[in-house]
Amino acid sequence: MVIINTKFCKGCQICVDFCPKHIIKLDDMQKAQIIDQSKCISCGFCELRCPDYAITVVKE
């Protein structure tokens, strides 16, 4: 499961570019959001690449 802290997200789109399942997109406010949590494989690429520490991946 991916948790995004939108207060920290600056909309750089790095997480969007690195997600192998393409489940992250930027919303109208240019903040990252998960579009289908069920497709997440908990790889952690988004969390590792986020320069603002806005993403946390919780392995279930």
C-alpha distance matrix in Angstrom:
0.0 3.8 6.6 10.0 13.2 15.7 18.6 18.1 17.3 20.6 19.8 20.8 18.7 18.1 14.3 15.5 18.0 16.1 13.1 14.5 13.0 14.1 11.3 12.0 15.4 17.6 18.7 22.3 22.1 20.9 17.5 14.3 12.2 9.6 11.9 10.1 6.5 8.1 9.4 6.7 8.2 6.5 10.0 9.8 12.6 11.5 11.3 14.5 16.3 15.8 19.2 18.5 15.7 13.9 10.4 8.3 5.7 5.1 6.3 7.0
3.8 0.0 3.8 6.5 10.0 12.3 15.3 14.6 13.6 16.9 16.1 17.1 15.3 14.8 11.2 12.6 15.5 13.8 11.3 13.6 12.5 12.8 10.0 9.6 12.7 14.5 15.8 19.4 18.9 17.5 14.1 10.9 9.3 7.5 10.7 10.1 7.2 10.1 10.7 7.7 9.6 7.5 10.0 8.7 10.8 8.8 8.6 12.2 13.5 12.4 15.8 15.0 12.4 10.3 6.9 5.8 4.6 6.3 8.6 10.4
6.6 3.8 0.0 3.8 6.6 9.4 12.0 11.8 11.4 15.1 15.0 16.6 15.5 15.5 12.2 14.0 17.1 16.0 14.0 16.8 15.8 15.4 12.5 11.1 13.4 14.2 15.0 18.3 17.2 16.3 12.5 10.1 8.9 8.5 12.0 12.3 9.7 13.0 14.1 11.3 13.4 11.0 13.3 11.3 13.1 10.4 9.4 13.2 14.3 12.2 15.1 13.4 10.8 8.2 5.7 5.1 6.3 7.7 11.0 12.6
10.0 6.5 3.8 0.0 3.8 5.8 8.8 8.5 7.8 11.4 11.4 13.4 12.8 13.3 10.6 12.3 15.6 15.1 13.8 17.1 16.4 15.2 12.5 10.1 11.5 11.5 12.3 15.3 13.8 12.8 9.0 7.1 7.0 8.2 11.9 13.3 11.7 15.3 15.9 13.3 15.7 13.4 15.0 12.5 13.4 10.0 9.3 12.9 13.1 10.3 12.8 10.7 9.1 5.6 4.6 6.5 8.8 11.1 14.4 16.2
13.2 10.0 6.6 3.8 0.0 3.8 5.4 5.7 6.5 10.2 11.5 13.7 14.2 14.9 12.9 14.9 18.0 17.8 17.0 20.5 20.1 18.6 16.1 13.3 14.0 13.0 13.4 15.7 13.4 12.9 9.2 8.8 9.5 11.5 15.0 16.8 15.2 18.9 19.6 17.1 19.3 16.8 18.2 15.3 16.0 12.6 11.3 14.5 14.6 11.2 12.6 9.6 8.3 4.9 6.3 8.3 11.5 13.4 17.0 18.9
15.7 12.3 9.4 5.8 3.8 0.0 3.8 5.3 4.9 8.0 9.1 12.1 12.8 14.4 13.0 14.2 17.5 18.1 17.5 21.1 20.6 18.5 16.1 12.9 12.6 10.7 10.5 12.3 9.7 9.6 6.1 7.1 8.4 11.4 14.5 17.0 16.3 20.1 20.7 18.6 21.2 19.1 20.3 17.6 17.7 13.9 13.5 16.5 15.7 12.1 13.2 10.2 10.4 6.8 8.8 11.6 14.5 16.7 20.1 21.9
18.6 15.3 12.0 8.8 5.4 3.8 0.0 3.8 5.8 8.1 10.6 13.3 15.0 16.4 15.5 17.2 20.2 20.7 20.5 24.3 24.0 22.0 19.8 16.5 16.0 13.7 13.5 14.6 11.3 11.5 8.8 10.5 12.2 15.2 18.3 20.8 19.9 23.7 24.3 22.0 24.3 21.9 23.0 19.9 20.0 16.4 15.3 17.9 17.1 13.3 13.4 9.8 10.4 7.7 10.8 13.3 16.7 18.8 22.4 24.4
18.1 14.6 11.8 8.5 5.7 5.3 3.8 0.0 3.8 6.4 9.2 11.1 13.0 13.8 13.3 15.6 18.1 18.3 18.7 22.4 22.8 20.9 19.2 15.8 15.6 13.7 14.5 16.0 12.8 11.8 9.1 10.1 12.5 15.4 18.8 21.0 20.0 23.7 23.8 21.1 23.0 20.4 20.9 17.5 17.3 13.9 12.6 14.7 13.8 10.0 9.7 6.0 7.0 5.1 8.8 11.7 15.2 17.8 21.3 23.7
17.3 13.6 11.4 7.8 6.5 4.9 5.8 3.8 0.0 3.8 5.6 7.8 9.4 10.7 10.3 12.1 14.7 15.5 15.8 19.7 19.9 17.7 16.2 12.6 12.1 10.1 11.3 13.1 10.3 8.6 5.9 6.8 9.8 12.9 16.1 18.7 18.1 21.9 21.6 19.2 21.3 19.1 19.4 16.4 15.6 11.9 11.7 13.8 12.2 8.6 9.0 6.4 8.0 5.4 8.3 11.8 14.8 17.8 21.0 23.5
20.6 16.9 15.1 11.4 10.2 8.0 8.1 6.4 3.8 0.0 3.8 5.7 8.5 10.3 11.2 12.6 14.6 16.0 17.1 20.9 21.5 18.9 17.9 14.2 12.9 10.2 11.6 12.6 9.6 7.4 6.5 8.4 12.0 15.3 18.0 21.0 20.9 24.6 24.0 21.7 23.8 21.9 21.7 18.8 17.3 13.8 14.1 15.6 13.2 9.8 9.3 7.5 10.4 8.7 11.5 15.2 18.1 21.3 24.3 26.9
19.8 16.1 15.0 11.4 11.5 9.1 10.6 9.2 5.6 3.8 0.0 3.8 5.4 8.2 9.2 9.5 11.7 13.7 14.6 18.3 18.7 15.8 15.1 11.4 9.5 6.8 9.0 10.4 8.4 5.0 4.9 6.3 10.0 13.2 15.4 18.5 19.1 22.6 21.6 19.8 22.1 20.7 20.4 17.9 16.1 12.6 13.9 15.5 12.8 10.0 10.5 9.8 12.2 10.1 11.9 15.6 17.8 21.2 23.9 26.3
20.8 17.1 16.6 13.4 13.7 12.1 13.3 11.1 7.8 5.7 3.8 0.0 3.8 5.6 8.0 8.8 9.7 11.7 13.5 17.1 18.3 15.5 15.7 12.2 10.8 9.1 12.0 13.5 11.9 8.3 8.5 8.7 12.4 15.0 17.2 20.0 20.4 23.7 22.2 20.2 21.9 20.5 19.6 17.1 14.6 11.7 13.2 13.9 10.6 8.6 8.8 9.4 12.1 11.1 12.5 16.2 18.2 21.8 24.2 27.0
18.7 15.3 15.5 12.8 14.2 12.8 15.0 13.0 9.4 8.5 5.4 3.8 0.0 3.8 5.4 5.1 6.3 8.8 10.2 13.6 14.6 11.8 12.3 9.0 7.8 7.1 10.7 13.0 12.4 8.6 8.5 7.3 10.5 12.4 14.3 16.9 17.7 20.7 18.9 17.2 19.0 18.1 17.2 15.2 12.6 9.8 12.3 13.3 10.1 8.9 10.5 11.4 13.2 11.8 12.1 15.5 16.8 20.4 22.4 25.0
18.1 14.8 15.5 13.3 14.9 14.4 16.4 13.8 10.7 10.3 8.2 5.6 3.8 0.0 3.8 5.4 5.2 6.2 8.7 12.0 13.9 11.8 12.8 10.0 10.1 10.4 14.1 16.6 15.9 12.2 11.4 9.6 12.4 13.7 15.8 17.8 18.0 20.7 18.6 16.4 17.5 16.3 14.8 12.7 9.6 7.5 10.0 10.2 6.7 6.7 8.5 10.6 11.9 11.5 11.3 14.3 15.3 19.0 20.8 23.7
14.3 11.2 12.2 10.6 12.9 13.0 15.5 13.3 10.3 11.2 9.2 8.0 5.4 3.8 0.0 3.8 5.4 5.2 6.0 9.8 11.1 9.4 9.7 7.0 8.4 9.6 13.1 16.2 15.7 12.4 10.7 7.8 9.9 10.4 12.8 14.4 14.3 17.1 15.1 12.7 14.0 12.8 11.8 9.8 7.4 4.5 7.6 8.9 6.6 6.4 9.6 10.9 11.1 10.1 8.7 11.5 12.0 15.6 17.3 20.1
15.5 12.6 14.0 12.3 14.9 14.2 17.2 15.6 12.1 12.6 9.5 8.8 5.1 5.4 3.8 0.0 3.8 5.6 5.6 8.9 9.6 6.8 7.7 5.2 5.7 7.7 11.3 14.4 14.8 11.5 10.5 7.7 9.2 9.6 10.9 12.9 13.8 16.4 14.2 12.7 14.5 14.3 13.4 12.4 10.0 7.7 11.1 12.5 10.2 10.0 12.9 14.0 14.5 12.9 11.7 14.3 14.4 17.8 19.2 21.6
18.0 15.5 17.1 15.6 18.0 17.5 20.2 18.1 14.7 14.6 11.7 9.7 6.3 5.2 5.4 3.8 0.0 3.8 5.8 8.2 10.2 8.0 10.2 8.6 9.1 10.9 14.6 17.4 17.7 14.2 13.8 11.2 13.0 13.1 14.2 15.8 16.7 18.8 16.0 14.5 15.6 15.6 13.8 13.1 9.9 8.8 12.4 12.7 9.9 11.0 13.5 15.5 16.2 15.4 14.1 16.6 16.5 19.9 20.9 23.6
16.1 13.8 16.0 15.1 17.8 18.1 20.7 18.3 15.5 16.0 13.7 11.7 8.8 6.2 5.2 5.6 3.8 0.0 3.8 6.1 8.9 8.2 10.3 9.3 11.1 13.3 16.9 20.0 20.1 16.7 15.5 12.5 13.9 13.3 14.9 15.6 15.8 17.6 14.7 12.6 12.9 12.6 10.4 9.8 6.4 6.4 10.0 9.9 7.9 9.9 12.9 15.1 15.1 14.8 12.9 14.7 14.0 17.4 18.1 20.9
13.1 11.3 14.0 13.8 17.0 17.5 20.5 18.7 15.8 17.1 14.6 13.5 10.2 8.7 6.0 5.6 5.8 3.8 0.0 3.8 5.5 5.2 6.9 6.9 9.7 12.6 15.9 19.3 19.8 16.8 15.2 11.7 12.0 10.6 11.8 12.1 12.2 13.8 10.9 9.0 9.7 10.0 8.6 8.8 6.5 6.3 10.0 11.0 10.0 11.4 14.9 16.4 15.8 14.8 12.2 13.5 12.2 15.3 15.7 18.1
14.5 13.6 16.8 17.1 20.5 21.1 24.3 22.4 19.7 20.9 18.3 17.1 13.6 12.0 9.8 8.9 8.2 6.1 3.8 0.0 3.8 5.7 8.2 9.7 12.4 15.7 18.8 22.3 23.1 20.2 18.8 15.2 15.0 13.0 13.5 12.9 13.2 13.7 10.2 9.0 8.9 10.3 8.6 10.2 8.4 9.5 12.8 13.4 12.9 14.8 18.3 20.0 19.2 18.4 15.6 16.3 14.3 16.8 16.4 18.5
13.0 12.5 15.8 16.4 20.1 20.6 24.0 22.8 19.9 21.5 18.7 18.3 14.6 13.9 11.1 9.6 10.2 8.9 5.5 3.8 0.0 3.8 5.6 8.4 11.3 14.9 17.5 21.0 22.2 19.7 18.2 14.6 13.5 10.9 10.6 9.5 10.2 10.5 6.9 6.8 7.8 10.1 9.7 11.6 10.7 11.0 14.2 15.6 15.3 16.5 20.2 21.3 20.3 18.9 15.9 16.5 14.2 16.3 15.8 17.3
14.1 12.8 15.4 15.2 18.6 18.5 22.0 20.9 17.7 18.9 15.8 15.5 11.8 11.8 9.4 6.8 8.0 8.2 5.2 5.7 3.8 0.0 3.8 5.7 7.8 11.5 14.1 17.5 18.9 16.4 15.3 11.9 11.1 9.2 8.7 9.0 10.7 11.9 8.9 8.9 10.9 12.5 12.2 13.1 11.6 10.7 14.3 16.0 14.8 15.5 18.9 19.9 19.5 17.6 15.2 16.6 15.2 17.7 18.0 19.5
11.3 10.0 12.5 12.5 16.1 16.1 19.8 19.2 16.2 17.9 15.1 15.7 12.3 12.8 9.7 7.7 10.2 10.3 6.9 8.2 5.6 3.8 0.0 3.8 6.7 10.4 12.4 16.0 17.3 15.3 13.6 10.1 8.3 5.6 5.3 5.6 7.2 9.1 7.1 7.0 10.1 11.3 12.2 12.7 12.1 10.5 13.5 16.0 15.3 15.2 18.8 19.1 18.3 15.9 13.4 14.6 13.2 15.4 16.1 17.2
12.0 9.6 11.1 10.1 13.3 12.9 16.5 15.8 12.6 14.2 11.4 12.2 9.0 10.0 7.0 5.2 8.6 9.3 6.9 9.7 8.4 5.7 3.8 0.0 3.8 7.0 9.5 13.2 14.0 11.7 10.0 6.4 5.6 4.6 5.9 8.0 9.1 12.0 10.5 9.5 12.4 12.5 13.1 12.5 11.5 9.0 11.9 14.5 13.2 12.5 15.8 15.9 15.5 13.0 11.1 13.1 12.8 15.5 16.9 18.6
15.4 12.7 13.4 11.5 14.0 12.6 16.0 15.6 12.1 12.9 9.5 10.8 7.8 10.1 8.4 5.7 9.1 11.1 9.7 12.4 11.3 7.8 6.7 3.8 0.0 3.8 6.4 9.9 11.1 8.8 8.1 5.6 5.6 6.6 7.0 10.2 12.0 15.0 13.7 13.2 16.2 16.3 16.7 15.9 14.4 11.6 14.4 16.8 14.9 13.7 16.4 16.3 16.8 14.0 13.1 15.7 16.0 18.8 20.5 22.2
17.6 14.5 14.2 11.5 13.0 10.7 13.7 13.7 10.1 10.2 6.8 9.1 7.1 10.4 9.6 7.7 10.9 13.3 12.6 15.7 14.9 11.5 10.4 7.0 3.8 0.0 3.8 6.8 7.5 5.1 5.1 4.5 6.0 8.7 9.6 13.2 14.8 18.0 17.1 16.4 19.4 19.0 19.4 18.0 16.5 13.2 15.5 17.9 15.6 13.7 15.7 15.1 16.2 13.3 13.4 16.5 17.6 20.5 22.8 24.5
18.7 15.8 15.0 12.3 13.4 10.5 13.5 14.5 11.3 11.6 9.0 12.0 10.7 14.1 13.1 11.3 14.6 16.9 15.9 18.8 17.5 14.1 12.4 9.5 6.4 3.8 0.0 3.8 5.4 5.2 5.5 6.4 6.5 9.5 9.9 13.7 15.4 18.8 18.5 18.1 21.5 21.2 22.1 20.7 19.7 16.3 18.2 20.9 18.9 16.6 18.4 17.2 18.2 14.9 15.3 18.2 19.4 21.9 24.4 25.7
22.3 19.4 18.3 15.3 15.7 12.3 14.6 16.0 13.1 12.6 10.4 13.5 13.0 16.6 16.2 14.4 17.4 20.0 19.3 22.3 21.0 17.5 16.0 13.2 9.9 6.8 3.8 0.0 3.8 5.4 7.4 9.6 10.1 13.2 13.3 17.1 19.0 22.3 22.2 21.9 25.3 25.0 25.9 24.3 23.1 19.7 21.4 24.0 21.8 19.3 20.6 19.2 20.6 17.4 18.4 21.4 23.0 25.5 28.0 29.3
22.1 18.9 17.2 13.8 13.4 9.7 11.3 12.8 10.3 9.6 8.4 11.9 12.4 15.9 15.7 14.8 17.7 20.1 19.8 23.1 22.2 18.9 17.3 14.0 11.1 7.5 5.4 3.8 0.0 3.8 5.5 8.8 10.3 13.9 14.9 18.6 19.9 23.5 23.4 22.6 25.8 24.9 25.7 23.7 22.6 18.9 20.1 22.6 20.5 17.5 18.3 16.5 18.2 15.0 16.7 19.9 22.0 24.6 27.5 29.0
20.9 17.5 16.3 12.8 12.9 9.6 11.5 11.8 8.6 7.4 5.0 8.3 8.6 12.2 12.4 11.5 14.2 16.7 16.8 20.2 19.7 16.4 15.3 11.7 8.8 5.1 5.2 5.4 3.8 0.0 3.8 6.7 9.2 12.7 14.1 17.7 18.9 22.5 21.9 20.8 23.7 22.8 23.1 21.1 19.5 16.0 17.5 19.7 17.2 14.5 15.4 14.2 16.1 13.3 14.8 18.3 20.3 23.2 25.9 27.8
17.5 14.1 12.5 9.0 9.2 6.1 8.8 9.1 5.9 6.5 4.9 8.5 8.5 11.4 10.7 10.5 13.8 15.5 15.2 18.8 18.2 15.3 13.6 10.0 8.1 5.1 5.5 7.4 5.5 3.8 0.0 3.8 6.4 10.2 12.3 15.7 16.2 19.9 19.7 18.2 21.1 19.9 20.5 18.3 17.3 13.5 14.6 17.2 15.3 12.3 13.6 11.9 13.2 10.0 11.3 14.7 16.8 19.6 22.5 24.4
14.3 10.9 10.1 7.1 8.8 7.1 10.5 10.1 6.8 8.4 6.3 8.7 7.3 9.6 7.8 7.7 11.2 12.5 11.7 15.2 14.6 11.9 10.1 6.4 5.6 4.5 6.4 9.6 8.8 6.7 3.8 0.0 3.8 7.0 9.6 12.6 13.0 16.6 16.1 14.5 17.3 16.2 16.9 14.9 14.0 10.3 11.9 14.7 13.0 10.6 12.9 11.7 12.2 9.0 9.1 12.2 13.7 16.7 19.3 21.2
12.2 9.3 8.9 7.0 9.5 8.4 12.2 12.5 9.8 12.0 10.0 12.4 10.5 12.4 9.9 9.2 13.0 13.9 12.0 15.0 13.5 11.1 8.3 5.6 5.6 6.0 6.5 10.1 10.3 9.2 6.4 3.8 0.0 3.8 6.3 9.3 9.9 13.5 13.6 12.5 15.8 15.1 16.5 15.1 14.9 11.5 13.1 16.3 15.3 13.2 15.9 14.7 14.4 11.0 10.1 12.4 13.2 15.5 17.9 19.2
9.6 7.5 8.5 8.2 11.5 11.4 15.2 15.4 12.9 15.3 13.2 15.0 12.4 13.7 10.4 9.6 13.1 13.3 10.6 13.0 10.9 9.2 5.6 4.6 6.6 8.7 9.5 13.2 13.9 12.7 10.2 7.0 3.8 0.0 3.8 5.8 6.2 9.8 9.9 9.1 12.6 12.5 14.3 13.6 13.9 11.1 12.9 16.2 15.8 14.4 17.7 16.8 15.9 12.8 10.7 12.1 11.8 13.7 15.5 16.5
11.9 10.7 12.0 11.9 15.0 14.5 18.3 18.8 16.1 18.0 15.4 17.2 14.3 15.8 12.8 10.9 14.2 14.9 11.8 13.5 10.6 8.7 5.3 5.9 7.0 9.6 9.9 13.3 14.9 14.1 12.3 9.6 6.3 3.8 0.0 3.8 6.5 9.2 9.1 9.8 13.6 14.5 16.2 16.3 16.3 14.0 16.2 19.4 18.7 17.6 20.9 20.3 19.6 16.4 14.5 15.7 15.0 16.6 17.8 18.3
10.1 10.1 12.3 13.3 16.8 17.0 20.8 21.0 18.7 21.0 18.5 20.0 16.9 17.8 14.4 12.9 15.8 15.6 12.1 12.9 9.5 9.0 5.6 8.0 10.2 13.2 13.7 17.1 18.6 17.7 15.7 12.6 9.3 5.8 3.8 0.0 3.8 5.5 5.8 7.3 11.1 12.5 14.8 15.6 16.2 14.5 16.6 19.7 19.7 19.1 22.6 22.2 20.9 18.1 15.4 15.8 14.2 15.1 15.7 15.7
6.5 7.2 9.7 11.7 15.2 16.3 19.9 20.0 18.1 20.9 19.1 20.4 17.7 18.0 14.3 13.8 16.7 15.8 12.2 13.2 10.2 10.7 7.2 9.1 12.0 14.8 15.4 19.0 19.9 18.9 16.2 13.0 9.9 6.2 6.5 3.8 0.0 3.8 5.5 5.4 9.0 9.8 12.7 13.4 14.8 13.3 14.7 17.9 18.6 18.0 21.6 21.0 19.1 16.5 13.5 13.0 11.1 11.6 12.1 12.0
8.1 10.1 13.0 15.3 18.9 20.1 23.7 23.7 21.9 24.6 22.6 23.7 20.7 20.7 17.1 16.4 18.8 17.6 13.8 13.7 10.5 11.9 9.1 12.0 15.0 18.0 18.8 22.3 23.5 22.5 19.9 16.6 13.5 9.8 9.2 5.5 3.8 0.0 3.8 5.6 8.3 10.3 13.2 14.8 16.5 15.7 17.2 20.1 21.0 20.9 24.7 24.3 22.3 20.0 16.7 15.8 13.2 13.0 12.4 11.5
9.4 10.7 14.1 15.9 19.6 20.7 24.3 23.8 21.6 24.0 21.6 22.2 18.9 18.6 15.1 14.2 16.0 14.7 10.9 10.2 6.9 8.9 7.1 10.5 13.7 17.1 18.5 22.2 23.4 21.9 19.7 16.1 13.6 9.9 9.1 5.8 5.5 3.8 0.0 3.8 6.4 9.2 11.2 13.3 14.3 14.0 16.1 18.6 19.2 19.6 23.4 23.7 21.9 19.9 16.5 16.0 13.3 13.9 13.0 13.0
6.7 7.7 11.3 13.3 17.1 18.6 22.0 21.1 19.2 21.7 19.8 20.2 17.2 16.4 12.7 12.7 14.5 12.6 9.0 9.0 6.8 8.9 7.0 9.5 13.2 16.4 18.1 21.9 22.6 20.8 18.2 14.5 12.5 9.1 9.8 7.3 5.4 5.6 3.8 0.0 3.8 5.6 7.9 9.6 11.0 10.8 12.5 15.0 16.0 16.5 20.3 20.6 18.5 16.8 13.3 12.5 9.6 10.6 9.9 10.8
8.2 9.6 13.4 15.7 19.3 21.2 24.3 23.0 21.3 23.8 22.1 21.9 19.0 17.5 14.0 14.5 15.6 12.9 9.7 8.9 7.8 10.9 10.1 12.4 16.2 19.4 21.5 25.3 25.8 23.7 21.1 17.3 15.8 12.6 13.6 11.1 9.0 8.3 6.4 3.8 0.0 3.8 5.5 8.4 10.2 11.3 12.7 14.4 15.9 17.1 20.9 21.6 19.3 18.3 14.6 13.3 9.8 10.5 8.8 10.0
6.5 7.5 11.0 13.4 16.8 19.1 21.9 20.4 19.1 21.9 20.7 20.5 18.1 16.3 12.8 14.3 15.6 12.6 10.0 10.3 10.1 12.5 11.3 12.5 16.3 19.0 21.2 25.0 24.9 22.8 19.9 16.2 15.1 12.5 14.5 12.5 9.8 10.3 9.2 5.6 3.8 0.0 3.8 5.4 8.3 9.2 9.6 11.5 13.6 14.6 18.2 18.8 16.1 15.5 11.7 9.9 6.3 7.2 6.0 8.5
10.0 10.0 13.3 15.0 18.2 20.3 23.0 20.9 19.4 21.7 20.4 19.6 17.2 14.8 11.8 13.4 13.8 10.4 8.6 8.6 9.7 12.2 12.2 13.1 16.7 19.4 22.1 25.9 25.7 23.1 20.5 16.9 16.5 14.3 16.2 14.8 12.7 13.2 11.2 7.9 5.5 3.8 0.0 3.8 5.7 8.1 8.9 9.6 11.6 13.5 17.0 18.3 15.9 16.0 12.4 11.2 8.2 10.0 8.9 11.8
9.8 8.7 11.3 12.5 15.3 17.6 19.9 17.5 16.4 18.8 17.9 17.1 15.2 12.7 9.8 12.4 13.1 9.8 8.8 10.2 11.6 13.1 12.7 12.5 15.9 18.0 20.7 24.3 23.7 21.1 18.3 14.9 15.1 13.6 16.3 15.6 13.4 14.8 13.3 9.6 8.4 5.4 3.8 0.0 3.8 5.5 5.2 6.1 8.6 10.1 13.5 14.7 12.2 12.5 9.2 8.2 6.0 8.8 9.2 12.6
12.6 10.8 13.1 13.4 16.0 17.7 20.0 17.3 15.6 17.3 16.1 14.6 12.6 9.6 7.4 10.0 9.9 6.4 6.5 8.4 10.7 11.6 12.1 11.5 14.4 16.5 19.7 23.1 22.6 19.5 17.3 14.0 14.9 13.9 16.3 16.2 14.8 16.5 14.3 11.0 10.2 8.3 5.7 3.8 0.0 3.8 5.5 5.2 6.1 8.5 11.8 13.8 12.2 12.7 9.9 10.3 9.1 12.4 12.9 16.2
11.5 8.8 10.4 10.0 12.6 13.9 16.4 13.9 11.9 13.8 12.6 11.7 9.8 7.5 4.5 7.7 8.8 6.4 6.3 9.5 11.0 10.7 10.5 9.0 11.6 13.2 16.3 19.7 18.9 16.0 13.5 10.3 11.5 11.1 14.0 14.5 13.3 15.7 14.0 10.8 11.3 9.2 8.1 5.5 3.8 0.0 3.8 5.5 5.3 6.0 9.8 11.0 9.7 9.4 6.8 8.3 8.2 11.9 13.3 16.5
11.3 8.6 9.4 9.3 11.3 13.5 15.3 12.6 11.7 14.1 13.9 13.2 12.3 10.0 7.6 11.1 12.4 10.0 10.0 12.8 14.2 14.3 13.5 11.9 14.4 15.5 18.2 21.4 20.1 17.5 14.6 11.9 13.1 12.9 16.2 16.6 14.7 17.2 16.1 12.5 12.7 9.6 8.9 5.2 5.5 3.8 0.0 3.8 5.6 5.4 8.7 9.5 7.1 7.7 5.0 5.7 6.4 10.1 12.1 15.5
14.5 12.2 13.2 12.9 14.5 16.5 17.9 14.7 13.8 15.6 15.5 13.9 13.3 10.2 8.9 12.5 12.7 9.9 11.0 13.4 15.6 16.0 16.0 14.5 16.8 17.9 20.9 24.0 22.6 19.7 17.2 14.7 16.3 16.2 19.4 19.7 17.9 20.1 18.6 15.0 14.4 11.5 9.6 6.1 5.2 5.5 3.8 0.0 3.8 5.8 8.2 10.2 8.4 10.3 8.5 9.0 9.4 12.8 14.2 17.8
16.3 13.5 14.3 13.1 14.6 15.7 17.1 13.8 12.2 13.2 12.8 10.6 10.1 6.7 6.6 10.2 9.9 7.9 10.0 12.9 15.3 14.8 15.3 13.2 14.9 15.6 18.9 21.8 20.5 17.2 15.3 13.0 15.3 15.8 18.7 19.7 18.6 21.0 19.2 16.0 15.9 13.6 11.6 8.6 6.1 5.3 5.6 3.8 0.0 3.8 6.1 8.9 8.7 10.1 9.1 11.0 11.9 15.5 17.1 20.6
15.8 12.4 12.2 10.3 11.2 12.1 13.3 10.0 8.6 9.8 10.0 8.6 8.9 6.7 6.4 10.0 11.0 9.9 11.4 14.8 16.5 15.5 15.2 12.5 13.7 13.7 16.6 19.3 17.5 14.5 12.3 10.6 13.2 14.4 17.6 19.1 18.0 20.9 19.6 16.5 17.1 14.6 13.5 10.1 8.5 6.0 5.4 5.8 3.8 0.0 3.8 5.5 5.6 6.6 6.7 9.5 11.4 15.1 17.4 20.8
19.2 15.8 15.1 12.8 12.6 13.2 13.4 9.7 9.0 9.3 10.5 8.8 10.5 8.5 9.6 12.9 13.5 12.9 14.9 18.3 20.2 18.9 18.8 15.8 16.4 15.7 18.4 20.6 18.3 15.4 13.6 12.9 15.9 17.7 20.9 22.6 21.6 24.7 23.4 20.3 20.9 18.2 17.0 13.5 11.8 9.8 8.7 8.2 6.1 3.8 0.0 3.8 5.8 7.9 9.5 12.2 14.6 18.1 20.6 24.0
18.5 15.0 13.4 10.7 9.6 10.2 9.8 6.0 6.4 7.5 9.8 9.4 11.4 10.6 10.9 14.0 15.5 15.1 16.4 20.0 21.3 19.9 19.1 15.9 16.3 15.1 17.2 19.2 16.5 14.2 11.9 11.7 14.7 16.8 20.3 22.2 21.0 24.3 23.7 20.6 21.6 18.8 18.3 14.7 13.8 11.0 9.5 10.2 8.9 5.5 3.8 0.0 3.8 5.3 8.1 11.0 14.2 17.4 20.4 23.5
15.7 12.4 10.8 9.1 8.3 10.4 10.4 7.0 8.0 10.4 12.2 12.1 13.2 11.9 11.1 14.5 16.2 15.1 15.8 19.2 20.3 19.5 18.3 15.5 16.8 16.2 18.2 20.6 18.2 16.1 13.2 12.2 14.4 15.9 19.6 20.9 19.1 22.3 21.9 18.5 19.3 16.1 15.9 12.2 12.2 9.7 7.1 8.4 8.7 5.6 5.8 3.8 0.0 3.8 5.6 7.7 11.0 13.9 17.0 20.1
13.9 10.3 8.2 5.6 4.9 6.8 7.7 5.1 5.4 8.7 10.1 11.1 11.8 11.5 10.1 12.9 15.4 14.8 14.8 18.4 18.9 17.6 15.9 13.0 14.0 13.3 14.9 17.4 15.0 13.3 10.0 9.0 11.0 12.8 16.4 18.1 16.5 20.0 19.9 16.8 18.3 15.5 16.0 12.5 12.7 9.4 7.7 10.3 10.1 6.6 7.9 5.3 3.8 0.0 3.8 6.9 10.3 13.2 16.5 19.2
10.4 6.9 5.7 4.6 6.3 8.8 10.8 8.8 8.3 11.5 11.9 12.5 12.1 11.3 8.7 11.7 14.1 12.9 12.2 15.6 15.9 15.2 13.4 11.1 13.1 13.4 15.3 18.4 16.7 14.8 11.3 9.1 10.1 10.7 14.5 15.4 13.5 16.7 16.5 13.3 14.6 11.7 12.4 9.2 9.9 6.8 5.0 8.5 9.1 6.7 9.5 8.1 5.6 3.8 0.0 3.8 6.7 9.8 13.0 15.7
8.3 5.8 5.1 6.5 8.3 11.6 13.3 11.7 11.8 15.2 15.6 16.2 15.5 14.3 11.5 14.3 16.6 14.7 13.5 16.3 16.5 16.6 14.6 13.1 15.7 16.5 18.2 21.4 19.9 18.3 14.7 12.2 12.4 12.1 15.7 15.8 13.0 15.8 16.0 12.5 13.3 9.9 11.2 8.2 10.3 8.3 5.7 9.0 11.0 9.5 12.2 11.0 7.7 6.9 3.8 0.0 3.8 6.4 9.7 12.6
5.7 4.6 6.3 8.8 11.5 14.5 16.7 15.2 14.8 18.1 17.8 18.2 16.8 15.3 12.0 14.4 16.5 14.0 12.2 14.3 14.2 15.2 13.2 12.8 16.0 17.6 19.4 23.0 22.0 20.3 16.8 13.7 13.2 11.8 15.0 14.2 11.1 13.2 13.3 9.6 9.8 6.3 8.2 6.0 9.1 8.2 6.4 9.4 11.9 11.4 14.6 14.2 11.0 10.3 6.7 3.8 0.0 3.8 6.3 9.4
5.1 6.3 7.7 11.1 13.4 16.7 18.8 17.8 17.8 21.3 21.2 21.8 20.4 19.0 15.6 17.8 19.9 17.4 15.3 16.8 16.3 17.7 15.4 15.5 18.8 20.5 21.9 25.5 24.6 23.2 19.6 16.7 15.5 13.7 16.6 15.1 11.6 13.0 13.9 10.6 10.5 7.2 10.0 8.8 12.4 11.9 10.1 12.8 15.5 15.1 18.1 17.4 13.9 13.2 9.8 6.4 3.8 0.0 3.8 6.3
6.3 8.6 11.0 14.4 17.0 20.1 22.4 21.3 21.0 24.3 23.9 24.2 22.4 20.8 17.3 19.2 20.9 18.1 15.7 16.4 15.8 18.0 16.1 16.9 20.5 22.8 24.4 28.0 27.5 25.9 22.5 19.3 17.9 15.5 17.8 15.7 12.1 12.4 13.0 9.9 8.8 6.0 8.9 9.2 12.9 13.3 12.1 14.2 17.1 17.4 20.6 20.4 17.0 16.5 13.0 9.7 6.3 3.8 0.0 3.8
7.0 10.4 12.6 16.2 18.9 21.9 24.4 23.7 23.5 26.9 26.3 27.0 25.0 23.7 20.1 21.6 23.6 20.9 18.1 18.5 17.3 19.5 17.2 18.6 22.2 24.5 25.7 29.3 29.0 27.8 24.4 21.2 19.2 16.5 18.3 15.7 12.0 11.5 13.0 10.8 10.0 8.5 11.8 12.6 16.2 16.5 15.5 17.8 20.6 20.8 24.0 23.5 20.1 19.2 15.7 12.6 9.4 6.3 3.8 0.0
